[in-house]
Amino acid sequence: MATTSHRAAPEHTHPDDVPVLTALAALADPVRVQLVRELAASADWSRSCGTFDVPVGKAAKSHHFAVLRAAGLMEQRDEGPKRVNRLRREEFDARFPGLLALVLREDVVS
């Protein structure tokens, strides 16, 4: 028997379909940079949305996740009541070599 979720599955954009300006705009926001950095420091699919320590409310955080998905930077999937996340590091690096590494550098101020 199939179960239905109370929310729609997240839509993802593959990095190959992302214009460079979309990627740059997604990485121009300090909250999104913080989300990307926290994802980069975590194992794939180990972080649920509620575990990120960013200074915004739940609705704003959902918006930031949507922008990152649209830029090809992350994927999300539902596991029971939680939505878990993964950074699309390899795919994004193939599309935009060096961009993610620059954003993840500690000496780059967000």
C-alpha positions in Angstrom: 0.0 0.0 0.0 1.5 3.3 -1.1 1.6 6.2 1.3 1.1 9.8 0.2 3.1 12.8 1.5 1.4 15.9 2.8 3.7 17.9 0.6 4.9 17.8 -2.9 8.3 16.3 -3.7 10.9 19.0 -4.3 11.8 19.9 -7.9 15.4 19.8 -8.8 17.4 21.4 -11.6 20.4 19.6 -12.9 23.5 21.9 -12.9 23.9 21.3 -16.7 20.7 23.3 -17.1 21.8 26.2 -14.9 23.0 29.5 -16.4 26.1 31.0 -14.8 24.1 34.1 -13.6 21.6 31.8 -11.8 24.5 30.0 -10.0 26.1 33.3 -9.1 22.9 34.8 -7.8 22.2 31.7 -5.6 25.7 32.1 -4.1 25.4 35.8 -3.6 23.2 35.5 -0.4 25.0 35.0 2.9 22.3 32.7 4.3 22.6 30.4 1.2 26.4 30.4 1.4 26.1 29.3 5.1 23.6 26.5 4.0 26.1 25.4 1.3 29.0 25.4 3.7 27.1 23.4 6.3 26.0 20.9 3.6 29.6 20.6 2.4 30.8 19.7 5.9 28.1 17.0 6.2 27.7 13.5 4.8 25.2 13.2 2.0 21.6 12.8 3.2 22.6 13.3 6.8 21.1 16.7 7.4 17.4 17.5 7.7 16.2 21.0 7.0 15.6 21.8 10.6 19.2 21.1 11.6 20.7 24.1 9.8 21.6 27.1 12.1 20.7 30.1 10.0 19.2 33.4 11.2 15.9 33.1 9.3 12.5 31.6 9.9 11.2 28.4 8.4 9.5 30.0 5.4 12.6 32.0 4.5 14.8 28.9 4.9 12.4 26.9 2.6 12.8 29.7 0.0 16.6 29.6 0.3 16.5 25.8 -0.2 14.4 26.3 -3.3 16.9 28.8 -4.8 19.7 26.4 -4.1 17.8 23.5 -5.8 17.0 25.7 -8.8 20.7 26.6 -9.1 21.6 22.9 -9.2 23.5 23.1 -5.9 21.5 20.7 -3.8 19.0 17.9 -3.8 16.4 17.1 -1.2 14.3 14.0 -0.6 11.7 13.0 2.0 12.5 10.4 4.6 9.5 9.9 6.7 8.5 13.2 8.2 12.0 14.8 7.5 13.4 16.3 4.3 17.0 15.5 4.0 19.6 17.2 1.9 22.8 16.6 -0.2 25.2 19.0 -1.8 25.5 18.2 -5.6 29.3 18.9 -5.4 30.5 16.7 -8.3 27.7 17.7 -10.7 28.1 21.4 -9.8 31.9 21.2 -10.1 31.6 19.6 -13.5 29.4 22.5 -14.7 31.2 25.4 -12.9 34.8 24.2 -12.2 36.3 26.0 -9.1 33.2 28.0 -8.2 32.1 25.9 -5.3 35.7 25.6 -4.0 35.9 29.4 -4.0 32.7 29.7 -2.0 33.8 27.1 0.5 37.2 28.7 1.2 37.5 29.9 4.8 39.1 33.2 3.9 36.1 34.2 1.7 33.8 36.3 3.8 30.1 35.9 3.2 
